[in-house]
Amino acid sequence: MCITMGCFRKLVLASLLVGTVCCSLLLLLWVWLGVELIPNEIRNPRSIDGQSFDYIIVGAGTAGCVLANRLSSNPNVSVLLIEAGGTFGAASIVPLMSTAMQGTKYDWAFRTTPQKYSSHGLDDNQQLLPRGKGLGGSGQINYMLHFTGTPSDFDRWERLGALDWSWQAMKPYLDQLEARIEAHSTGATEAECMQNLAPDELYEQRYSSIMAESSDKSGTISFCQHTTTDQFNSAQGTPTKDGLYITSVDPEESLLARVFSDAPAELGPEYVFKPARYTIRNGIRWSSYHAHLRAAFGRPNLTILTSTTVAKVIFDETKRIKGLLLHGGGTDVVSGGPSPAVMVHVEREAILSAGALQTPQLLKLSGIGPKMELQRHGIPVLHDSPQVGQNYFDHLNLPLFVSINATASVTVDKVLSIDSIAQYLRDGRGVLATTAIAGIGGPLGGRHGVILFGMGSVDEQALRHVSNMRQETFRAFFPFYRNASQEGFLFLSTCHQPRSRGAIFLRDQHITSVPFFNPNYLKDRSDIECMMNAVRLAAKTAETQAFQSIGARLHWPRIKRCSNFGPPETGAPSDRYLECILRTTALTGHHPGGTAAMGLHAESVVDNQLRVNGVNGLRVVDASVFPAPVSGTPNSVVIAVAEKASDIILQSNHYT
């Protein structure tokens, strides 16, 4: 008996040892995936105190990464890229973990002010505004959807005063992104792809979709997509950029994408429903950071300063830029207080790419903004620019749950499966290698549309954490919240061109104080009409034969504050019910813009060359310069804007 017990103990200990070793190896692999060695990165601004640079870029987000690459491609100029955060961890490269980054140190974690016209089912009537904090910015925590706008989007910009930013003017830059898709599908064999891998290209296996019709029918999405349009700098012998590696959901392997694409056959030819496109490569996120900034690592003329905040832009008596005042955090070793500010000088230009929420804050703190607001906070007025922080727009999405009786969606059980985790770490495949968005569609040329988000079940705490929903609101919109294996999807109903406009106001004169963000969601009545049209389209789509073939059933939320208006037991819901649920639970699409819009008039924040009016040597390049929204996700459009801005800057300084 003792011998048997001794053997059993040894077996248990051996099993524990093996388990510990395996877990340790997986942990080491996870840490290794998140490690990024950047030879030209510095973290202490004091090491460059008093130094001068030809170009200084504030913000290493989607636009900043492009600018840093393009401007530093000339070895005869010096470039400083400043970022408040550092590098993102391993979780940022896993597509399905996009929302897991929210609320962490990699997120600025802003909130709106309590909303008057919307958000009544959210805690304190506030929407959460996640913004990426680190190299890559919000491109490191978004859903990686690739969209390059519509011709009417850019023609609208030009009508609003953005001369030379029409569809025809932007098309060459947008075509650069689209051309890489064609180059990716040239039919290269797997062996040919494998020959050209860089050491950091972890996952080149063929990809079996988690959203396939069944487990025994797994299609393939080839992530071996080598672009033929990479540009090289012969002087430095390094590629200037690596491309976005755009991939599409294949309807042949995704049941949800297939039925979504089939729906217009019944809805009518005026509807266009297409599979979603992503910036994913080899099963990992491929943002502007990967596609542009990485290629500039090691350039001796590029300095990447992380963990540093720009407090103010400094100008001389002629309103010509002198430099930037920096705060690196930390504590002064002598006084024990905050570290003293650091000054860096600008020889040619500074470019603000801090994003639509923070660029207007920095402009105002530098004395460029509405005169009365600046005076109220004791900020000396350099230039009275009343539109700084105004014209704040954003998209809203209303989630509607649709249950199905087919195995076709992402569920909590699948996400938490050990097999799924091991499959992703081993091959870069499976449920974690997708964002679950299967398709996007709407009427051709219409203001509204729908997004199919193939998430069948969600974790209550996780979703409430990223949406700020109250418990009763969440449970009304997700009636199967207790079923971790529930199959289904969300129809996200949206208005592509919202007309409501909000504003951003300073809290005080300190850069560390979060401004007041008031987007005024749904203030304009036409946005309600637009979104109601989208909701009705979602309901109509769920009733098509294509969706009925998988047992689709839309579940209208039963919300206490809307109970007098619906939902109906049968038939279409009333307008009053739809308006009520929209004002209760429509959620931000995380697409802020317009807060430093370009235009022809002197009152515009920037001109059509993106130069800040009223001063010299300062430009803005990010979504804040958009005069109006684009009709979808803006990230790829920001890349195109940054490419065009780079050409403008280089040409104006006689570097082409």
C-alpha positions, 0 to 999 in steps of 0.5 A: 500500500505504501509503495502504491501511495509513493508511486502515486505521489511521484506521478502527481509531482511529475505531472505538476512539474510537467504542467509547470514547465509547459505553462512556463514555456507558454508564458515565456513565449507570450512575453517574447511575442510582446518584446520589441527591441528598437535600436533608436528608442530612448525613454528619457527626454532629458537625454535630448534636452536642448537638441534640435531636429528638422522635424518633430512628430507628436504622437506615434499613432496611425498617422505618426508612424507613416510620417516618421517613416516618410520624413526619415527616408531622407538621411539628410534630415533629422526626425524626432517621433514623440509618444506618450506610451511605450510598446504594446504587449503581446495581447495587442497582436492577437486580433480577437483580443482587441477589446482586452486592451481597453482600460489597461495602461495601453489605453488613455481610457477617456469618457464622454461627458454625460450625454443629453440625447443618448446613452441613457442605458449606460452608467452616468449616461457616458460613453467610453472612449478608448484611445491607444497609448503607445507606438501604433496608437489606436491602430493597436487596439482597434478592430483592424477593419480596412475601408478606404472611403467612398468618392462622395466622402472626399468630394464632400470634404472639398465642398466643405473647403478642403481644396485638393482633397477630393476623390480624384486627389485622394485616389492615388493614395487610396489606390496604393493601399488597394494595389497591395491586395491585387499583388497579394493574390498573385498565386504564390505557392506556400513554398514560395511564400515560406522562402521570404519570411522575416524572423518576426513573421511568426505564423505562415500556416494556412488558416482554418476559419473558426467561422467555417460551416462545420468542423470538418469543412475548413477553408483556407485564408492564405496570410502569405501575402507578399506585396510587390509595391514595397519601396526601398531607400537605396542609400540606406539599403532598407525598405521604406515601408512594408504594406498593410497586408489586407485580407478578406473574409472568404464566403466559401469558408465563413458561413456567416459571410456567405449568407450575408453576401447572399442576402442582396439577391432577395433585398434587391440590387440597390444593396451592396453587402461585402465580406469584411476586410482586415489589416491582419498578416499571418494571424497577427495584427498588422497596423501602421506601426508594423507596416511603416514604423518598423521599417524605419527602426535603426535609421540613424536620423530617426529618434523615437522618444517614448514615455514622454508627453508634449505639454506645449508648443513654443513660438517666437515673437513672430509666431514661428515655431521654436520648439516643444516643451516635454514632460517625461514623468518621473521624479526629480532626484533633488527636489522630490517633485515632478521632473522639470520640463525639457525643451527640444527645438524645431528647425523646419516643422512640427506635426501634431498627430496626437489624434482627434481627442488630444490634438485640439487640447495641445493646440489650446494649451499652446495658445491656439484656440477660442479666445474666451476659453483660453482666457478663462484658463489663464492661457496667453492667446497666441491666435484666436482660432474659434473652431479648435475643438469644434465639429466633433463627430463620431459614428454610433452603432446599435447592437441587435442580437440574432440567434442561429441554429448553425455552428458558425460564430465565435462563442465564449467557450471557443475563445476560452478553449485550451485547444484554441489558445494552443492552436493560436500560439502554435500556428497563428490560426483559429478563433483568436486569429479573427475579429469575428466581423464577417461583413459590412453592407447597406444601400448603394450610396446610402447614409446608413448600413449594417455590420455583421459581428459574428459573436454568438455569446459574450462575457457579461463583465467583459462587455460591460467593461468596454461598453459601460452598459448597465446590467439591465441594459446588457441583459436586455440586449443579450438575452442568452448572456448565461449561455457561453456556447450560444451561436448567433451574431450581432447586427450593428446598425449605423449611420455613416454620415451623422450630422450631430456635432459636439465639442472638446473643452479644456478642463484647465491649463495642464496637459495631464488634465483630461478635457471634457469630451462632448460628442452630442450623440443623436442631437440632430434629429436626422441621425435618429431617422438615419439609424432607424433606417439601418435598424429596419434594414438589419431586421429585414436582412435577418428575415431573408431566405439566406438567413432563415436557412440558418435559423436566424431570429432577431431578439428585440430588447425589452427595456423598461424605459421603452416598454410603453412603445414595444417591442411588438410580439409580431410585425415591425416595431414602431418608430417610437420604440426604435428611437427609445432603444437608440437613445438608450444603448447606441454605442460609439463606433470609436471614430472621432474626428473633425476637431481641427478641420481643414478649410479655405477660410482663415477661421479654419483650424488648418488650411488645405496644406494642413498648416495651422492657421495663424502660426508658422511651422506647425501642421496637423495630420490625423483624423482631427483634420477631417471636415466630415466623417468617412462612411465607415472605419477611418483608420486606412483613410488616416494612412492615406491622409498621412501619405499625402501629407508627407508628400506635401511636407517634403515638396514644400521643403524641396525634398522629393 
